[in-house]
Amino acid sequence: MEWRHSGLPHPKKFQVQKSAGKVLALIFWDQDSILLIDYLPKSQTINTEYYSYLLVQLKDILKEKCCRTVTKVVLFLHDNALTHWALATQKKLAYLVFQFLDHPPYSPDLALSEYTTCSLD
């Protein structure tokens, strides 16, 4: 932690600070823009209850964006995380009239993230 310069008599010492830690960000977007960014509170893990809460928030955002009503279908491309495939999450998706696409188990072509589309046709 020392920097030595030939012209300085004493080396500079920098304070070592603890890192802020890891933060989990959940990002939902469509073909046009980011719809929702949520940062998980520190020392909390994602579970089906929290994820379902985010899905309801997303539905409200889509209603505003899509002229107050979702006219077609909202499609989700989920990865294979347990929270995404839990029964409670599938029930919430059905309740919100969201459909999900099957994600191949080991596809290097697809990003491991949520992808939503809102068709206005």
PASEBA-1860 file (N, C-alpha, C; in nm, 3 decimals):
! residues 121
1> MEWRHSGL> 0.081/-0.119/0.000/0.000/0.000/0.000/0.086/0.126/0.000 ~ 0.205/0.118/-0.049/0.293/0.234/-0.051/0.327/0.269/-0.196 ~ 0.333/0.398/-0.221/0.379/0.448/-0.350/0.506/0.525/-0.325 ~ 0.608/0.489/-0.392/0.735/0.558/-0.373/0.769/0.639/-0.499 ~ 0.798/0.763/-0.476/0.845/0.851/-0.583/0.984/0.896/-0.547 ~ 1.068/0.909/-0.645/1.208/0.944/-0.618/1.223/1.081/-0.554 ~ 1.130/1.174/-0.582/1.142/1.309/-0.527/1.083/1.326/-0.389 ~ 1.005/1.231/-0.339/0.940/1.244/-0.209/1.023/1.176/-0.100
9> PHPKKFQV> 1.038/1.243/0.014/1.117/1.183/0.122/1.044/1.068/0.191 ~ 0.913/1.078/0.209/0.836/0.975/0.279/0.733/0.915/0.183 ~ 0.714/0.784/0.191/0.614/0.724/0.102/0.473/0.762/0.146 ~ 0.383/0.773/0.047/0.242/0.799/0.077/0.176/0.667/0.117 ~ 0.091/0.674/0.215/0.015/0.555/0.255/-0.133/0.585/0.235 ~ -0.201/0.490/0.180/-0.343/0.505/0.156/-0.420/0.419/0.254 ~ -0.533/0.471/0.299/-0.617/0.395/0.390/-0.686/0.282/0.315 ~ -0.697/0.171/0.381/-0.768/0.058/0.324/-0.910/0.062/0.379
17> QKSAGKVL> -1.007/0.062/0.289/-1.148/0.065/0.330/-1.215/-0.063/0.287 ~ -1.311/-0.103/0.367/-1.388/-0.221/0.331/-1.474/-0.191/0.210 ~ -1.493/-0.292/0.130/-1.578/-0.280/0.013/-1.724/-0.266/0.056 ~ -1.802/-0.202/-0.026/-1.945/-0.188/0.003/-2.015/-0.323/-0.005 ~ -1.953/-0.421/-0.064/-2.013/-0.553/-0.076/-2.086/-0.569/-0.208 ~ -2.133/-0.687/-0.229/-2.205/-0.716/-0.353/-2.349/-0.671/-0.341 ~ -2.403/-0.624/-0.451/-2.542/-0.582/-0.456/-2.606/-0.654/-0.574 ~ -2.721/-0.714/-0.551/-2.793/-0.783/-0.657/-2.893/-0.687/-0.718
25> ALIFWDQD> -2.882/-0.668/-0.848/-2.976/-0.582/-0.921/-3.060/-0.670/-1.012 ~ -3.190/-0.655/-1.003/-3.283/-0.724/-1.092/-3.330/-0.623/-1.195 ~ -3.311/-0.657/-1.323/-3.342/-0.564/-1.430/-3.440/-0.630/-1.526 ~ -3.549/-0.561/-1.550/-3.648/-0.606/-1.649/-3.649/-0.502/-1.761 ~ -3.645/-0.549/-1.885/-3.646/-0.457/-1.997/-3.726/-0.515/-2.112 ~ -3.762/-0.428/-2.204/-3.826/-0.472/-2.327/-3.740/-0.431/-2.444 ~ -3.793/-0.437/-2.564/-3.714/-0.407/-2.682/-3.678/-0.259/-2.692 ~ -3.743/-0.173/-2.617/-3.719/-0.029/-2.627/-3.633/0.028/-2.515
33> SILLIDYL> -3.656/-0.017/-2.393/-3.589/0.047/-2.280/-3.594/-0.042/-2.156 ~ -3.528/0.004/-2.053/-3.535/-0.063/-1.923/-3.667/-0.027/-1.858 ~ -3.738/-0.125/-1.808/-3.867/-0.103/-1.746/-3.856/-0.089/-1.594 ~ -3.776/-0.173/-1.532/-3.768/-0.176/-1.386/-3.630/-0.222/-1.344 ~ -3.570/-0.148/-1.252/-3.446/-0.189/-1.187/-3.473/-0.193/-1.038 ~ -3.441/-0.305/-0.977/-3.461/-0.319/-0.833/-3.333/-0.372/-0.771 ~ -3.288/-0.306/-0.665/-3.169/-0.350/-0.593/-3.213/-0.424/-0.468 ~ -3.170/-0.546/-0.457/-3.206/-0.628/-0.342/-3.140/-0.572/-0.217
41> PKSQTINT> -3.216/-0.557/-0.108/-3.157/-0.507/0.016/-3.041/-0.595/0.062 ~ -2.945/-0.531/0.129/-2.825/-0.601/0.174/-2.861/-0.718/0.263 ~ -2.789/-0.825/0.249/-2.804/-0.951/0.325/-2.941/-1.015/0.307 ~ -3.008/-0.988/0.196/-3.135/-1.053/0.166/-3.117/-1.135/0.039 ~ -3.182/-1.249/0.033/-3.176/-1.331/-0.086/-3.310/-1.324/-0.159 ~ -3.304/-1.349/-0.288/-3.426/-1.347/-0.368/-3.506/-1.473/-0.338 ~ -3.634/-1.457/-0.316/-3.723/-1.572/-0.296/-3.848/-1.550/-0.380 ~ -3.935/-1.649/-0.381/-4.053/-1.640/-0.468/-4.147/-1.527/-0.426
49> EYYSYLLV> -4.155/-1.500/-0.297/-4.244/-1.392/-0.250/-4.194/-1.256/-0.301 ~ -4.066/-1.232/-0.289/-4.008/-1.105/-0.334/-4.017/-1.094/-0.486 ~ -3.989/-1.202/-0.556/-3.995/-1.202/-0.702/-4.139/-1.178/-0.750 ~ -4.236/-1.237/-0.683/-4.377/-1.215/-0.718/-4.415/-1.068/-0.698 ~ -4.364/-1.008/-0.591/-4.387/-0.866/-0.565/-4.334/-0.782/-0.682 ~ -4.215/-0.817/-0.733/-4.159/-0.744/-0.846/-4.241/-0.763/-0.973 ~ -4.297/-0.881/-0.991/-4.380/-0.906/-1.109/-4.505/-0.817/-1.108 ~ -4.563/-0.796/-0.991/-4.679/-0.709/-0.980/-4.639/-0.565/-1.014
57> QLKDILKE> -4.522/-0.521/-0.965/-4.473/-0.387/-1.000/-4.452/-0.375/-1.151 ~ -4.398/-0.479/-1.210/-4.374/-0.478/-1.354/-4.504/-0.469/-1.431 ~ -4.605/-0.539/-1.386/-4.737/-0.533/-1.452/-4.791/-0.391/-1.451 ~ -4.776/-0.321/-1.337/-4.822/-0.182/-1.329/-4.744/-0.092/-1.426 ~ -4.615/-0.113/-1.436/-4.533/-0.033/-1.527/-4.573/-0.060/-1.672 ~ -4.600/-0.185/-1.704/-4.641/-0.219/-1.841/-4.777/-0.158/-1.875 ~ -4.867/-0.153/-1.777/-4.997/-0.091/-1.802/-4.980/0.056/-1.839 ~ -4.892/0.125/-1.767/-4.867/0.266/-1.798/-4.801/0.282/-1.935
65> KCCRTVTK> -4.703/0.199/-1.962/-4.630/0.210/-2.088/-4.717/0.173/-2.207 ~ -4.798/0.075/-2.193/-4.878/0.022/-2.305/-5.018/0.082/-2.304 ~ -5.025/0.211/-2.283/-5.154/0.284/-2.291/-5.259/0.228/-2.195 ~ -5.218/0.202/-2.074/-5.307/0.159/-1.966/-5.356/0.015/-1.976 ~ -5.341/-0.049/-2.088/-5.379/-0.190/-2.099/-5.273/-0.265/-2.178 ~ -5.247/-0.385/-2.138/-5.157/-0.470/-2.214/-5.243/-0.537/-2.320 ~ -5.224/-0.495/-2.447/-5.315/-0.537/-2.552/-5.289/-0.678/-2.602 ~ -5.165/-0.720/-2.600/-5.134/-0.854/-2.648/-5.081/-0.939/-2.534
73> VVLFLHDN> -4.969/-1.000/-2.554/-4.914/-1.094/-2.458/-4.778/-1.044/-2.410 ~ -4.752/-1.061/-2.283/-4.621/-1.033/-2.227/-4.548/-1.166/-2.216 ~ -4.434/-1.176/-2.282/-4.356/-1.299/-2.283/-4.232/-1.283/-2.196 ~ -4.204/-1.382/-2.115/-4.086/-1.383/-2.030/-3.991/-1.492/-2.078 ~ -3.865/-1.457/-2.083/-3.762/-1.556/-2.104/-3.683/-1.564/-1.974 ~ -3.711/-1.666/-1.897/-3.644/-1.686/-1.769/-3.527/-1.780/-1.787 ~ -3.430/-1.766/-1.698/-3.326/-1.868/-1.694/-3.377/-1.982/-1.605 ~ -3.290/-2.072/-1.568/-3.332/-2.189/-1.493/-3.315/-2.175/-1.342
81> ALTHWALA> -3.321/-2.053/-1.290/-3.311/-2.031/-1.146/-3.433/-2.090/-1.076 ~ -3.412/-2.139/-0.956/-3.522/-2.201/-0.881/-3.637/-2.104/-0.857 ~ -3.604/-1.979/-0.830/-3.709/-1.879/-0.806/-3.798/-1.860/-0.927 ~ -3.741/-1.869/-1.045/-3.819/-1.849/-1.168/-3.913/-1.965/-1.197 ~ -3.875/-2.084/-1.158/-3.955/-2.202/-1.190/-4.035/-2.255/-1.071 ~ -4.035/-2.184/-0.961/-4.113/-2.227/-0.844/-4.262/-2.220/-0.877 ~ -4.338/-2.304/-0.812/-4.482/-2.310/-0.836/-4.550/-2.177/-0.807 ~ -4.508/-2.110/-0.699/-4.567/-1.980/-0.664/-4.542/-1.877/-0.773
89> TQKKLAYL> -4.424/-1.878/-0.833/-4.393/-1.785/-0.941/-4.476/-1.816/-1.065 ~ -4.488/-1.943/-1.098/-4.569/-1.981/-1.215/-4.715/-1.941/-1.195 ~ -4.766/-1.956/-1.074/-4.904/-1.915/-1.046/-4.920/-1.764/-1.059 ~ -4.820/-1.688/-1.011/-4.826/-1.543/-1.021/-4.820/-1.498/-1.167 ~ -4.735/-1.562/-1.247/-4.729/-1.530/-1.390/-4.864/-1.558/-1.458 ~ -4.926/-1.668/-1.423/-5.057/-1.700/-1.481/-5.162/-1.599/-1.437 ~ -5.159/-1.560/-1.310/-5.254/-1.463/-1.257/-5.240/-1.328/-1.327 ~ -5.115/-1.288/-1.355/-5.089/-1.161/-1.420/-5.103/-1.168/-1.573
97> VFQFLDHP> -5.137/-1.286/-1.624/-5.152/-1.314/-1.766/-5.020/-1.289/-1.840 ~ -4.911/-1.332/-1.781/-4.781/-1.332/-1.845/-4.753/-1.474/-1.892 ~ -4.691/-1.487/-2.006/-4.650/-1.618/-2.054/-4.499/-1.627/-2.050 ~ -4.447/-1.746/-2.031/-4.303/-1.761/-2.030/-4.259/-1.860/-2.135 ~ -4.142/-1.833/-2.189/-4.082/-1.918/-2.290/-3.989/-2.017/-2.221 ~ -3.984/-2.137/-2.275/-3.892/-2.236/-2.220/-3.750/-2.195/-2.253 ~ -3.664/-2.209/-2.156/-3.523/-2.178/-2.173/-3.447/-2.309/-2.183 ~ -3.372/-2.329/-2.289/-3.294/-2.453/-2.298/-3.199/-2.464/-2.179
105> PYSPDLAL> -3.176/-2.585/-2.129/-3.097/-2.599/-2.008/-2.955/-2.544/-2.017 ~ -2.888/-2.560/-2.129/-2.751/-2.512/-2.142/-2.733/-2.445/-2.278 ~ -2.789/-2.329/-2.294/-2.781/-2.259/-2.420/-2.681/-2.144/-2.411 ~ -2.569/-2.153/-2.480/-2.473/-2.042/-2.476/-2.519/-1.921/-2.556 ~ -2.624/-1.937/-2.636/-2.671/-1.828/-2.721/-2.759/-1.728/-2.647 ~ -2.815/-1.767/-2.534/-2.910/-1.682/-2.464/-2.850/-1.629/-2.335 ~ -2.874/-1.502/-2.307/-2.826/-1.442/-2.183/-2.911/-1.492/-2.067 ~ -2.850/-1.503/-1.952/-2.921/-1.547/-1.833/-2.985/-1.428/-1.765
113> SEYTTCSL> -3.098/-1.386/-1.816/-3.166/-1.271/-1.760/-3.313/-1.276/-1.797 ~ -3.390/-1.188/-1.737/-3.531/-1.178/-1.769/-3.547/-1.086/-1.889 ~ -3.630/-1.124/-1.981/-3.654/-1.043/-2.100/-3.804/-1.037/-2.121 ~ -3.861/-0.919/-2.122/-4.004/-0.904/-2.141/-4.030/-0.833/-2.272 ~ -4.142/-0.866/-2.333/-4.184/-0.793/-2.452/-4.329/-0.753/-2.436 ~ -4.361/-0.641/-2.487/-4.498/-0.592/-2.483/-4.535/-0.556/-2.626 ~ -4.623/-0.633/-2.686/-4.660/-0.611/-2.824/-4.776/-0.514/-2.831 ~ -4.766/-0.413/-2.914/-4.873/-0.314/-2.927/-4.950/-0.329/-3.057
121> D> -4.932/-0.440/-3.127/-5.004/-0.460/-3.254/-5.150/-0.485/-3.234
END
